Amino acid sequence: MASIFTKIINREIPGYIVAEDEHYIAIHDISPLVMGHILVIPKREQDYIFDMEDAAFAGLTLFAKKVAKAIKQAVPCKRVGVAVIGLEVPHVHIHLVPMNSMGDINFTRPKLNPSKEELAAYTDKIKAAMA
């Protein structure tokens, strides 16, 4: 069964796409810790990040680096935090979270519930910074 990420990749359901190439996609998390919280995902479905082929893992990391630089440019923050948890969706993904404090990347706290307009606005800001 296709993951929710595969459904976004295949355009079966909408997603707030920040960046995309042949192998990877970056989308705004719809329940972010903070606005600008982006998920970087390989298009090939795989459950566990450390089961990825070396080249795909390296490619995912380099793609995430480009996206993180755009986040840092577009969203006021001290750093962009990185987390790989992998329990909530059985499809590899990296969380990139704009941070001004350690609490910004605390996954136990309640998530935001932004409007479609807010998600679109942040997606557009980060997408513009990718250029």
C-alpha positions as CSV (number, residue, x, y, z in Angstrom):
1,M,0.0,0.0,0.0
2,A,1.4,3.4,-1.0
3,S,2.4,5.7,1.8
4,I,0.9,9.2,2.2
5,F,4.2,10.5,0.8
6,T,3.9,8.4,-2.3
7,K,0.4,9.7,-2.8
8,I,1.7,13.2,-2.7
9,I,4.6,12.3,-5.0
10,N,2.1,10.8,-7.5
11,R,-0.2,13.8,-7.1
12,E,-3.0,11.6,-5.9
13,I,-3.4,14.0,-2.9
14,P,-2.2,17.6,-2.6
15,G,1.0,18.6,-0.9
16,Y,2.8,21.8,-0.3
17,I,5.8,21.1,-2.4
18,V,8.9,23.3,-1.8
19,A,11.4,21.5,-4.0
20,E,11.6,18.4,-6.2
21,D,13.9,16.6,-8.6
22,E,14.0,13.2,-10.2
23,H,14.7,11.3,-6.9
24,Y,13.6,13.5,-4.0
25,I,10.8,15.9,-2.9
26,A,10.5,18.4,-0.1
27,I,7.1,19.3,1.3
28,H,5.8,21.5,4.1
29,D,4.6,19.4,7.1
30,I,0.9,20.0,7.4
31,S,1.1,19.6,11.2
32,P,4.4,21.4,11.8
33,L,6.3,22.0,15.0
34,V,6.9,25.5,13.7
35,M,6.1,27.1,10.4
36,G,8.7,26.2,7.8
37,H,9.0,22.6,9.1
38,I,9.8,20.7,5.9
39,L,9.9,17.0,5.2
40,V,12.5,15.8,2.7
41,I,11.6,12.5,1.1
42,P,13.0,10.1,-1.4
43,K,10.6,9.3,-4.2
44,R,11.4,5.6,-3.9
45,E,9.4,4.1,-1.0
46,Q,11.6,2.6,1.7
47,D,10.8,2.3,5.4
48,Y,14.2,2.7,7.1
49,I,16.7,5.4,6.3
50,F,19.7,3.2,7.0
51,D,18.5,0.5,4.6
52,M,18.9,3.0,1.7
53,E,21.6,2.4,-0.9
54,D,24.6,4.6,-0.2
55,A,24.2,6.7,-3.3
56,A,20.5,7.3,-2.5
57,F,21.3,8.2,1.1
58,A,24.0,10.6,0.0
59,G,21.7,12.2,-2.5
60,L,18.9,12.6,0.0
61,T,21.3,14.3,2.4
62,L,22.6,16.7,-0.3
63,F,19.1,17.5,-1.4
64,A,18.1,18.2,2.3
65,K,21.1,20.5,2.6
66,K,19.9,22.6,-0.3
67,V,16.4,22.8,1.2
68,A,17.8,23.7,4.6
69,K,19.7,26.6,3.2
70,A,16.5,27.9,1.6
71,I,14.6,27.5,4.9
72,K,17.3,29.5,6.7
73,Q,17.1,32.2,4.1
74,A,13.3,32.3,4.1
75,V,12.3,31.8,7.7
76,P,13.8,33.8,10.6
77,C,15.7,31.3,12.7
78,K,19.1,30.7,14.3
79,R,19.5,27.2,12.8
80,V,17.7,24.5,10.9
81,G,17.5,21.4,13.0
82,V,17.5,17.9,11.5
83,A,15.7,14.9,12.8
84,V,15.0,11.4,11.4
85,I,12.4,9.5,13.5
86,G,10.6,7.3,11.0
87,L,7.9,5.8,13.2
88,E,4.9,7.8,12.1
89,V,5.0,7.1,8.3
90,P,6.7,3.9,6.9
91,H,8.6,5.9,4.2
92,V,12.0,7.5,4.8
93,H,11.9,11.2,5.5
94,I,14.0,13.9,7.1
95,H,12.5,16.7,9.2
96,L,14.1,20.1,8.7
97,V,12.9,22.4,11.4
98,P,13.7,26.2,11.7
99,M,14.9,26.7,15.3
100,N,15.4,29.6,17.6
101,S,15.5,27.4,20.7
102,M,15.8,23.7,21.5
103,G,12.0,23.6,22.2
104,D,11.3,24.2,18.5
105,I,12.4,20.7,17.6
106,N,10.6,18.9,20.5
107,F,8.4,16.3,18.9
108,T,6.5,15.7,22.1
109,R,4.8,19.1,22.2
110,P,1.6,19.8,20.4
111,K,1.8,20.4,16.6
112,L,0.5,23.5,14.9
113,N,-2.7,23.5,12.9
114,P,-2.0,26.1,10.2
115,S,-4.5,27.2,7.5
116,K,-4.0,26.3,3.9
117,E,-3.2,29.9,3.2
118,E,-0.4,29.9,5.9
119,L,1.0,26.6,4.5
120,A,1.0,28.0,1.0
121,A,2.6,31.3,2.1
122,Y,5.5,29.5,3.8
123,T,5.9,27.0,0.9
124,D,6.1,29.9,-1.5
125,K,8.7,31.8,0.6
126,I,11.0,28.7,0.8
127,K,10.4,27.8,-2.8
128,A,11.5,31.3,-3.8
129,A,14.6,31.0,-1.7
130,M,15.5,27.7,-3.6
131,A,16.0,29.7,-6.8
